[in-house]
Amino acid sequence: MIGPSTGVRVYLACGVTGMRKGIAGLAAAAEKILRQNPTSGAVFAFRGRRGDRVKLRHS
């Protein structure tokens, strides 16, 4: 398993995120839902409706 570097923050968006969203949509969700700067260097994790898919966004 590959993990994040030491000191990297990981944010998990609670609830369901549409898996059709692209990079721009996930960045907007990071700002709106998580209230974080999407260019901060953190990793943002978003879960699909069925729970079998996860999308990660890292800047």
Secondary structure as the mmCIF struct_conf table of DSSP 4:
data_model
#
loop_
_struct_conf.conf_type_id
_struct_conf.id
_struct_conf.beg_label_comp_id
_struct_conf.beg_label_asym_id
_struct_conf.beg_label_seq_id
_struct_conf.end_label_comp_id
_struct_conf.end_label_asym_id
_struct_conf.end_label_seq_id
HELX_LH_PP_P HELX_LH_PP_P1 PRO A 4 SER A 5
TURN_TY1_P TURN_TY1_P1 THR A 6 GLY A 7
STRN STRN1 VAL A 10 LEU A 12
BEND BEND1 GLY A 15 GLY A 15
TURN_TY1_P TURN_TY1_P2 MET A 19 ARG A 20
HELX_RH_AL_P HELX_RH_AL_P1 ILE A 23 LYS A 32
TURN_TY1_P TURN_TY1_P3 ILE A 33 ILE A 33
BEND BEND2 LEU A 34 LEU A 34
TURN_TY1_P TURN_TY1_P4 PRO A 38 THR A 39
BEND BEND3 SER A 40 GLY A 41
STRN STRN2 VAL A 43 ARG A 47
BEND BEND4 ARG A 49 ASP A 52
STRN STRN3 VAL A 54 HIS A 58
#
